[in-house]
Amino acid sequence: MMKKSSNTSSTTSNSKMDEQINIKVVRLHSGEDVIADVITDEEFTILNNPMVVVLRRSPTGSVMMMSPWLPVELISDNIATIKNTEILTLVEPKDSLVEYYLTRVGQTIIEVENSDEMLKKYNDSLSDGGDYLDTFLDSNDNYEETYEDEETTMEELMNSLQKPTDKSQLH
């Protein structure tokens, strides 16, 4: 039976979550850093709402990005089970990282709901005998104005690009 890790478990209050959570940064042998609500036992670890963390350092500072680790638009539950042998280490994140993670999880849930709604509309239009693309174009006049009148081939597009005459402008 899986249980929350015996490592320190934190309680975080959030408008969407008011339950015991165990947020950890998981460094995998692959080099990936994943932040998730972790449940572990002797052999396996479950990652609830895993997000990959990418940190880029430069002389001017660091930039951090976070995105879903799994293809959340395609799966029913945002949960992964991995073997403990794939884990290099589990570490406690800073409180500010936990807050950012919880915000991103909430945003991801909203994005998935919107994606699900689009798929439902598409499937409904097919069952009604309609064409989803026509429905999309009808509801997006700006798209029609931008692309409908232009029958440009890739070759015409490439030829239309300005080529620099001053070779010092080339990179």
TAJOQUI-V510927 format. One record per helix or strand. SS is the DSSP state (2 for helix, 1 for strand). FROM is the first residue (numbers start at 1). TO is the last residue. If there is no record, write none. Layout:
{{SS;FROM;TO} {SS;FROM;TO}}
This chain:
{{1;3;4} {1;10;13} {1;18;21} {1;23;28} {1;33;40} {1;44;58} {1;61;68} {1;79;83} {2;84;86} {1;87;91} {2;95;127} {2;132;139} {2;141;147} {2;154;160} {2;167;169}}
